[in-house]
Amino acid sequence: MTEPIHLNGHCYVLLQGDWIHPIAHQRHDLLWYPERAMTLCDQYAYRPYVQSVVTECAWIISLYDRERVLCVDEDGTWRRPNMQTYAASNSYIVQALLGLPSEVAAMPLDGGRGFKKVVREYKKRIDKAAKLYKKGV
């Protein structure tokens, strides 16, 4: 049985454009990607809302305790991260939770090879999401 969507006090980690989970299609009453309307300074000063959020922003994720963070798995189910997210560093969340091998700013140092791999993996994930969505996960 899947866990119900919590409308208050939770942080759902879902990469933008990664529509693997049906939450992306049902559009629950959640705050979707609040970082879109924020400057970097606003992200630093962010305080969690009462309303649950869907985000991919490491700064926002680090404000929620592990028990209140849910990440989407490759099969479309939610899982709790196996790391403490509260007060975790931006780099740690980007690498351990979002699965990027390094921060984007560091990727050009290898001639773009690392970034090309990230793009390839992301495209595979998007293709899988499209197939799961057609099947009606």
C-alpha positions in Angstrom: 0.0 0.0 0.0 1.3 3.4 -0.8 1.7 6.1 1.8 -0.9 8.9 1.6 0.2 12.3 0.4 0.9 14.6 3.5 -0.4 18.1 2.7 1.4 19.7 5.7 5.0 19.8 6.9 6.6 17.4 4.4 9.1 17.8 1.6 8.7 15.7 -1.6 11.9 15.5 -3.7 10.9 15.3 -7.4 13.2 16.6 -10.1 11.4 19.0 -12.4 10.4 17.2 -15.6 10.8 13.8 -13.8 7.2 12.7 -14.0 7.8 9.2 -12.7 5.4 9.5 -9.8 1.6 10.1 -10.3 1.8 13.0 -7.8 3.1 15.0 -10.7 -0.1 14.3 -12.6 -2.6 14.6 -9.8 -1.4 18.0 -8.7 -2.3 17.8 -5.0 -2.6 21.0 -3.0 1.2 21.2 -2.4 3.6 24.1 -2.9 5.3 23.2 -6.2 9.0 24.2 -6.6 9.0 27.3 -4.4 12.6 28.0 -5.4 11.4 29.1 -8.9 10.3 32.4 -7.5 13.3 32.9 -5.2 16.6 34.5 -5.5 19.6 32.7 -4.1 19.4 34.9 -1.0 15.8 34.0 -0.5 16.7 30.3 -0.7 19.3 30.8 2.0 16.7 32.5 4.2 13.9 30.1 3.4 11.8 28.8 6.3 9.5 25.8 5.8 5.9 26.5 5.1 3.1 24.7 6.9 2.0 23.4 3.5 4.1 20.5 2.1 6.5 21.3 -0.8 7.7 19.5 -3.9 11.2 20.6 -4.6 14.6 19.7 -6.0 16.4 22.5 -4.2 19.1 21.3 -1.8 18.8 24.4 0.4 15.1 23.7 1.0 15.5 19.9 1.4 18.1 20.6 4.2 15.5 22.4 6.3 13.4 19.2 6.7 14.2 16.3 9.0 14.7 12.9 7.3 11.4 11.7 8.6 9.6 14.4 6.7 11.4 14.0 3.4 10.2 11.6 0.7 12.0 10.9 -2.5 10.6 9.2 -5.6 12.3 5.9 -6.6 12.9 4.6 -10.1 9.7 2.4 -9.8 7.6 5.4 -8.9 7.3 4.7 -5.1 8.2 7.1 -2.3 11.1 6.3 0.0 12.7 8.0 2.9 16.3 9.0 2.3 18.9 6.9 4.0 20.7 10.0 5.3 19.8 12.8 7.7 18.7 15.7 5.5 18.2 18.3 8.2 21.2 20.7 8.2 23.0 18.6 5.6 25.3 20.5 3.3 24.2 21.5 -0.2 26.9 19.3 -1.8 26.0 16.3 0.3 22.3 16.5 -0.7 23.2 17.1 -4.4 25.4 14.0 -4.5 23.8 11.6 -2.1 20.1 12.4 -2.5 19.7 13.9 -6.0 22.3 11.5 -7.5 24.5 14.0 -9.3 28.2 13.0 -9.3 29.3 16.5 -8.4 27.9 20.0 -8.4 27.2 21.4 -11.9 29.7 24.2 -11.4 32.5 21.6 -11.1 31.5 19.6 -14.1 33.1 21.7 -16.9 36.5 20.9 -15.3 36.4 17.4 -16.9 35.6 18.8 -20.4 31.9 18.2 -20.0 32.1 14.4 -19.9 30.5 14.2 -16.5 27.7 16.5 -17.5 27.0 14.5 -20.6 26.7 11.4 -18.5 24.2 13.1 -16.2 22.2 14.2 -19.2 22.2 10.6 -20.6 21.0 9.2 -17.3 18.3 11.9 -16.9 17.0 11.2 -20.4 16.8 7.4 -19.5 14.8 8.4 -16.4 12.4 10.6 -18.4 11.9 7.8 -20.9 11.1 5.4 -18.1 8.8 7.9 -16.5 6.9 8.2 -19.8 6.5 4.4 -20.0 5.3 4.1 -16.4 2.8 7.0 -16.9 1.4 5.3 -20.0 1.0 2.0 -18.0 -0.7 4.0 -15.2 1.6 3.4 -12.2 
